[in-house]
Amino acid sequence: MLGFLRRRRLRKIRENSKETLVMHVSDTPENVYPFLRMLIEEYKPDVIIHTGDLADNIKLERRPELKPLYAGSLRKLARILKGSGARLYIVPGNEDDEKTLREFFGDSLVEPGTVMEIGGKKLALGHCWRDVVDKEADFKLYGHNFKVIPRGLNAILGVNFIFLPSGRVVKIGYPTGTDTARGYKLRRGL
């Protein structure tokens, strides 16, 4: 129910706002690509920032032999992101191959720790919270793990939509099963 209400709120703000809309995602397994496409088509972000691990179901750090599978996943995601018409910024993650990323996203790649101005606000971009924690910025965008830092927006916890310059943020949860596809073990307690 909460996800529905947040999406309705986001739709209403988007319809009534002339602000720049930034969509921030991170650590995306291939099974969420259709969900991302749907969000992009519905909300038409002006800027899309991906803070790494673009095919998070493929763990290249541990299994480099999966690079052809990784490239196939990137091809699918590139079609979605580049087809959006939004400005793209891609931060390589620990499970990404920078050379392959460059083949699909070219000049959209930015180094972890990059600070840029969008819509009158400074955004620090990193894959991990350590990349941005000491940066002077209005928003610190990252993913990688579940750590939360001051002024940080961790897109592993959900898709962040940021309206600029007002700084309003609406977070939309990923579909059920996303963490399992990322390879996170579920803990069940009594």
Beta strands, then each sheet from edge to edge (+ up, - down):
strand 1: 20-25
strand 2: 47-50
strand 3: 87-90
strand 4: 114-118
strand 5: 121-125
strand 6: 139-142
strand 7: 152-154
strand 8: 159-164
strand 9: 168-172
sheet 1: 3+ 2+ 1+ 8- 9+
sheet 2: 4+ 5- 6- 7-
end
